[in-house]
Amino acid sequence: MLCGPDAALAFAAMPIRLLPPQLIDQIAAGEVVERPASVVKELVENSLDAGAARIEVEVEQGGQRLIRVRDDGVGISGAELPLAVSRHATSKIGSLEDLERVATLGFRGEALPSIASVSHLSLQSRIAGEEHGWRIDLDGGAGDDPRPGPHPVGTTVTVRDLFYNTPARRKFLRTERTELGHVDRLVRRLALSRFSAGFRLVSNHRPVLDLPPAIDDGARLKRIAEVCGSAFAEQSLVMAHTASGLGLSGWLGLPTFSRSQPDLQYFFINGRMIRDRLVTHALKQAYRDVLFHGRHPAYVLFLEMDPALVDVNAHPTKHEVRFRDGRSIHGFLTHAVEGALAETRAGAAAPSAPVAVAPAAPVSGGPDAPGAWRPRQSAMPLGRGGAVAEAFGQLAGGGSPAAAPASDEPDADTPPLGYALAQLRGIYILAQNRAGLVIVDAHAAHERITYERMKEQFDAGGIRRQPLLVPMSLRVSSGEAELAEEHAREFGRLGFEIQRRGPDALVIREVPSVLADGDVESLVRDVLSDLRETGQSHRIEGRIHELLATMACHGSIRANRRLTVPEMNTLLRDMEATERSGQCNHGRPTWTQLSLDELDRLFLRGQ
């Protein structure tokens, strides 16, 4: 076997020749068909493009032996069946203008012939108005003429013995369980992209997934719960934001529902599921102020935009896209998600309330029920807490602490977090609101309040600069030097004075005073890397905010500090008025709610 330079010379001596059509199709199949899940993706997307309201996917042996996709879409006429399995034949585009504004999931006309070249494929279809359906069979890409046969309106594609004629590709397939897992995750992801369609997955004649069409808000939330888990549905907020011709909507996992892996992140552009580095970076930046380092957010988001502003023909699998103006998209996503998360104030209504499955039932044993337990509002002997009271007074703007009502039971004017009852172990505040019992981590809540106030004060006062006694020289690439020169004003706004000295050299003369003792060189290099990749960077603000968060943590009340009831009520009111107060600076929850119904169940009341 020749290798190295000898092999190169041998290939160079071979004559140039046209490849056989079957080999061309198999090469194309290698770009599109990686495993059974790839086949399912292409076939289901064709079904969605055909307007199917119900799609059934059936597999055997993880898809290696059999893949069958049935739909009730518009179907294909008998005369067009041979074209449907021909390369570069499609009804979805017809000109360059169509390619630049692709609104369908498929458009290349490569999927069916590529799949047929590495399998035994059968295509059955019928359109409305025809007396019967038509069928065409292909073996490794070669097939006979269509023939009539019974079939309802819609299309069925059956793929058998995938990669039977390409054993090298077949050897790379994993176990049946692994391949089925890929198919299952794919179908679930596709089900999130089109709520109007129903999806069913069957493996080895056993149902795996059955999702009816989700027409209303309740059904959509139910599908979210079935695909992403009930915990995500319960701990997510619904968002919708539009600006500059862009629209972003969907579900954002609360910061307290973070993940150790980015395994619950679904993003769709005009109904197309994508995995894009720019999008991922923008959403990560939006969560940067509310998550532990190393944790990942969860979300299901849909971006609607002009198809002409995004190129979906950037990769054979169509998972990656190219934006005409990536910087504006990055900024829009970051701003929209940051704004939605900022509204997660403590005591706010349940995040998923706008898409509730059903109207909330009356709470058993609620505040208006006969014999319901009604704790009395009273001052508990918990110590003086003079120093803490002073701190809270400053935090609240110098006003007097919020007082509890004279009445002993909650009413319509009761604040969301209610009024304090007592303090447990000098750590937790117990409060009563209309729903029941509120438990607050005093340190975590005070930490977030202090942090947000410090950020406001810092932004209002501007960033203080500290000149360097000895300017710092920095060697960079010519491209990075141009970026630094181009964004000099932005660096200046953040407290840096950076000048270009030569084609590949920078000089740092001033830095933010709060970062003077940090690793300035690494920070600047990281910022330049972000600018090169996404056109913008939040690293400097992030580093400043990290320092402010540390200061806020050390300056907040500690455990075992006894608070008076007025002091606790002041903290509750500040929580209700502070952005992101549902979690502390590290992503931990600051409060939780126990309803009277939950308390009744704990004590077996009414059972």
N, C-alpha and C positions, 0 to 999 in steps of 0.2 A: 504494500500500500504506500503510495507516494504521499509525502507531506512536505510542508515548508516550501522553499523556492522551487524544488523539482515539480511539485504539484501545480504551482502557479504556471510554470512553463508548459506543462502538459495541457492544462486547460487553454492556455493562450494559443496553442497549436491547433485546437479543435475548430472546425468551420462554424460560422454563424448560420443558424437555421431557425425556421419557424417551429414553435412548440405545438404539439397536437392539441386540439380543442379540449379533450378530456383532461390533459395535464394542466392546461390553463385554468380550467374550472377548479381543479384540485388545489392549485396554488391560491386561487381566490378564496376557496373554502377555508384555507389555513388562516386567512385574515379575519374571516367572519365567524367560522364555526370552530370554537376552541374545545367545547364540551357539550353535553346534552343541554345544559342551561342556555347556551348560545342559540341552539336551534329553537328552543321554546321562546326565547326573547324575540327572535325574528318572526316567528309564526304568530305569536300573540299580538305583536305590534301591527302586523298585517291585518289581523282581525279587528283591532281597534280602528285602524284606518278605514276599514270597510263598514264602520258604524255598528259593530256588533253590540248587542245589549246583554248577551250571555255567552261566555267562553268557557269551554271545558278542556282541561289538559289532562291527558292520561299517559302515564309512563309505566314501563316495566323494567326491572333491574336498573333503576336509577336513570332510565332513558337510553341505556346502551342497547337494549333489545328492541324497545318500542317507544315511540313518541307519537301521540295523536292529539291534534288540536282541532276542536269543533267550534264553530261559531254560527250565529244567525244573522250575519251581515248581508250585504247586498249580493254577494256571490259573484261568480265569473261565468260568462257565457261559454258554451261549448266551442265556439269558433275562436275564442281567445285563450283557451287552455294551453295550446302549444306555445303561445307567446309568453304566458305566465311563467313557464319554466325555461325561457330563453334568457341569455345574459343581456343585461342592459335594456330590458323591456319593462316599462312601467307606465301606469296611467296617472302618476302623481306629479310628474314634471314634464315639460315639453320644450323648455327654453332656458337660456342662461338667467333670464329674469325670474323664472320660477325657482331655479336653484338658489338664487340669492334671497328668496323669501319662502323658504321651505316651511310649510305649516303642518305637514304630515310626519309621522314617525319614520316611515320608510320612504325612500325616494330613488335609490340607486338601481333597483332592478337586479340585484345580485343574490339575494338571499335564497330564493327557491332553487335556481340552478346550482349554486354552491353547495347547498344541502344535498341536492339530488346526485351530485358528482361523488359523494362519499357515503351513499346509503341506497337502500331500496325505497323509493318514494312513490306514494300514491296520492293523487290530487283529485278530489271529488267536489263538485260545486253545482249550484243551480241558482238562477236569477228568477226574480218574480215575473210571472207571465209565461214561463216555459212549462211544458207538460211534464218534463222529467229532467233529471240532472245529467251531468256528463262526468266521465272519469278518464284520467290518463295515468299510466304507470311508467316509471323510469327505473332503470337498473344501472347505477353508476353514471347517470347522466344521459344514457341512451333510452329512448322510449318509443312506443307505438302511437298511432293516431288515437284521438279521443273516441270513446264509445259511450253510448247512452246507458243510463242506469238510474235506479231510484235514489232520490236524495231530497231532503227538505231544502227550502231556500236558505242559502248560506254556503259555507265551505268547510270541508274536512281535509286535513293534510295528515297523512300517516307516514312516519319515517321509521324504517326497520333496519336493524343491524348497522348502526352508525359506525363509520370508519372500517367497515368490513374489508374494503379494498385498500386501506392505508393502515396497515398494522402498526407502523411506527407511531402514528397518532393515537391509536387505540391503547398502546402500552402506557401512555401517559395519563390515561383516565384513572381515577381513584376508585375506592370501594363503592358499592351500590349505595350505602348509607350517605357517604360524602357527596356523591353526585346528586342524590335525591335532595340533600340539604341545600345545594346550590339552586336546584329547580324551585324548591319551596320558597326560599328567600326571594328569588326573582319574581315569582308569581305574586307574592305579597307586596313587593315593591311596585309592580305594575298595577296591582289593585288600588294602591294609593294614588296613582296617577290619573285614574278614571273612575270616579265614584259612581257614575251613571251606569256602569257595566257590572254584571255579576260574574264571579270567577269561581270555578270549581277545579280542584286538583285531586286526581285519583292515582294511587300508586299500587301496582300489583292487585288491582281490583278492589282496593280498600280506600275509602275517602280520607283525604288528608286535610283538605280545606274546602269550605263552602261558604262563599260570601255573596249574599243577594245584592242586587243593586241598591245603592245608598242614595236616596233621592233627597231626603230632608236632613236638617242639621242633626237630629237625634240619630239617624241611621249612619251618618258620616262619623259621628263621634264613636258609635258602636264599632264601625269598621276600624277606626284608629285604635280602639282598645283591643280588637281581635288581632290586628297586625303588629302593633307596637307594645301591647300589654296594657292591662287595666291601670297599672301604676302610672304609666306615662299619661294616659288619658286623664287621670285624676290629678296629676301634678304637672299640668301644662296650662299655658294661657293661650287664648285665641287672639291673634293679631291680624290687622289689615292696615296697610299703609300704601298710599299712592303719591307720586311726585314725579314731575318731568316725564310723563308718559310711561312710567314704570309702576307696576303694582306688585306688592308682596303681601301674601296672606298665608295663613296656616296655623300651626301649633308650635309653640316654643316651650320646651321643657324648662321648668323652674330651675334656678341654680342649685337648689337643694336636691334635685334629681339628676345630678351629674353622673357620668359614667367613667369607668377606668379605661375604656376603649371607645373609639369613635364608631361604634356598631349600631347606633340608633340615630343616624343622620340621613334624612331623605330630603333631597332637593330636586325640584322639577322646574324646567324652563319651558313655558308654553306646552305643558303636559308631557314633556320629555324628561325622563330621569337622567341625571348627569352626575358625574363626580369630577369636580373642577377645582384646581388648586386655588384660584383666585377667590371663588365662592367660599371654600373652606376657610381660607385665611380671613376673609371679611367677617364671617360669623364667629370665628374664634376671637377676633378682636372685639366684637360686640359683647362677648361674655367675659372679657379679660378682667373686669373689675368686680366680678361676683363669683368667681370659681377658684377653688384650690388649684395651685400649680400642678400640672400633670393630669388634671381631670378634663373630661370632654363633655360638651353640651349635647343634648338630645333635641331633635327638631324634625318637623315635617313641614316644609315650606314650598310655596308655589310662586314663581316669578313669572309675571306676564309682561311681555315687551314686544316691540315691533320685530317681527322675524328678520327684517332686513338688517337689524343691528347686531345680530348674532349669527355666526357661521357654525352650522351643525355638521358640516362636511369636513371637519378637521381631523377625524380619526375613523378607521374602518368600523370600530364597534359603536361609534356615535355616542360614546360616554363623555367625551371631552368636547368642549366648544371653544370658540374664539370670539371674544367680544370686540366690536368696533371701537368702543371707548371703555376699556377695562377699568380705568381710574374712576369714572363716574359710577359704574356698576358697583365697584368696591365701596365707594363712599355711600351710595344709596343703601346698600345692604347693612353696612355697619350702623348708619344713622337710624334706620328703621328699627332694627332689632334692639339697639341701645335704648331708643325711646320707649319701646314696648316693655323692656325689662325695668326701666326706671319707674314705671307706673306701678310696679309690684309693691305697693306700700302695705305695711302690716295692717290687718283688719279689713283689707279690701274684699270685695265679693269674690266668690269662688271663681277661679280663672276660666273654667270651662262652662260657666253659666250660660253664655250666649248660645251654646249648642247642646244644651241639656237633653238627655234622652227623653225625659218626660217631666211634666211639672212636679215640683217637689211636693211630697205628701206631707200633711200636717205632722209635726213632731209629737210622738206619743209622750205624754207627760210634760208638754211644753209649758212655757211660762203662764199661759192662760188656762191650762188644764186644772181641774179641781184637785186640790191636794198636792199640787206640784211643790217641789222643794224650792224655797226662795231664800238664799243666804242674805243676811242683813249686811248693809254697808256700815262698817264701824271701824274706828281707829284701833289698831292692835298695839300693845305695848312692845314696840320693836326697837327702842333706843332713840337717841336724839338725832344722830346723823346730820349734825350741823354743817360739816365740811361738804358732804355730798349734796345737801340742800343748796348750798351756795353754788356748787358746780352746775346743778340743774337749773338754778336761776339764771346763770349766764347762758346756758345752752338754750333756754327758752326765750332769750332776748331780754332778760331783766324783768319780765313780768312775774306776777305772783303765780304759784303753783295752781294747777287745775284742781278745783274742788269737786268732791263727790256730791251728788244730788241729795236733797233732804229726804226723798222718798226711799223706801227700802226695797223696791222692786224695779227692774228695768222697764222703760217705756219707749215710745217712738223716738225720743230725743237722745236715747242712750248712744254714746259713741261706739264705733265698730269694735274697739277693744274693751269697751265697758269701763268699769271702775274697780279699783284695787280693793281686795279683801284682806290680804295678808302677804307675808313673805316667808318662803320656805327655806330653811337652812341658810339664810342669807344669800341665796342664789336665785331662786325662782320667785317671780311675782305671780300671785293668784288673783285673777280678776273675774268679775261677773259681767257678761253682756247679755243681749237678748237671746242668743242661741244657747248659752250655757256657761261653761267654765273656760277661761283663757289662761294659759300658762306661758309666761315670758321668761326667757333667759336674760336677766338684767344686764349682765356684762356684755353679751353679744349684741343686744339692742343698743346699749349706750355706745358701744364701739362703732357701729354703723352710723349712728346719729353724729357722733363726733367727727368721724371720717368725712361724711358728706359736708358738714359745716366747714371743715378745714379745707376741702377742695374748693368750696365756694369762695372762702376768704383768700385762698392762694390765687385763684383765677382773677378775683377782683383787684388784688394788689399787684398783679403782674409777677413775672419771674425775675428775682434778683440775680444779677450776674456777678461773677467773681473773676477779675482779670488774673491770668496766670503770670506769675513772676517770670517764668521761663516759658515762652510759647512752645507748644507741643507740635513737633513735626510728624507727619503721617504719610507713609508711602502707600499709594493705592494704584489701581489700574487707571488708564486714561479715561475709560468710561465712567468709573466712579468719581473721578475728579470733575468731569463734566456735570455729573449729577449734583455733586456738592455745590458747584458754581451756579447751576440752574436753580437749586432750592436754597440758596443762601438766605433769602428773606424768611423762609419757613424755619430754618435753623435759628435765625435771629429771634424770631417770635418765641422760640422755646429756650432762649437764653444762651445760645452758642454764637460765637463769632468765628467763622471758618473762612479762610481765604485760600485761594488756589495759588500755589507757587510752582509753576512748571507744569508740564503735561501729565505728570503722575505723582504730584506731591501736594499736600494740604498742610496748612498751619492753623492750629487751634489757639486762639488768643483769649477767649473768654468762655466760661462754662457756667451753667446754673449753680448757684451757691450751694444748694442742697445736694448736688452731685459732685462737689469738688473733691471729695475723698473717695469717689468710686472709680471704677475702671472706665474712664472716659473713652479711651481708644477703642475698646471692644464695643462700647455702645455706639459710637459713630460708625464703625464698620458695619454693625448690625443694621443700623438705620439705612445706610447706603445700599445694603443688600435688599432690604424691604422696598426701597424706592426703585431699584432695578427690576424687582419681580412684580410689584403691584402698583407702582406709581405713588405710593404714600406709605407713611410709617407712623405708628403710635408708640414706638418703643420709649421715646423720651418721656412722654406723658405717663406711660406705664411705669417707668422707673421712678419718676417723681411721686406718683400715686402710691407705689410700694412703700416709699419712705413715709409718706403721710399716713398710710394705713398702720405702719409700725408705731408711729407716734400716737395715733388714735388709740391703738390697743393698749399701750402703756399708760395713756392718760385717762382711760375709762375706769369706772368703778370696778372693784375687785369682788371676788366671792367673800362671803361672810361680812359684807358691809351692810349694816342694818339701815333700812330706809323707812321713813314715815309714810303713811298712806298718801298725804299730799305729794310727797316726792315721787312715789310710785305712779300716781295719776299724771304728774307732769311728764314722766318718761313715756307713758302710754300715749299721751296726746302728741308728743314729739315723734313717736313712731308712726302715727297715722299721717303726719305731715311730711315725713322724710322719704325721699326716693330710695328704692331698693332696700327698705327697712325690713323686708321679709327674711333677709339673711344677713349674716355679719360679713365682715371684710374677707373672711376665709371660705365663704360659701355655706356655713352652718346655718340652720334655721334659727330664727330669733324667737318664734312663738308658735304655739299650736292651739287648736280649739277642740274641746270635748263638748259635744252637744248634750242636751238633757236626755235625748234618746239613748246616746251611748252610755251616759251615767246610769240610766235606768237599767240597761242591760247588765252593767257591771254588778248591780245590786239586786238583779232579778226582780225588779219592780214590775208589777202587772203580769207576771208569769205564774 
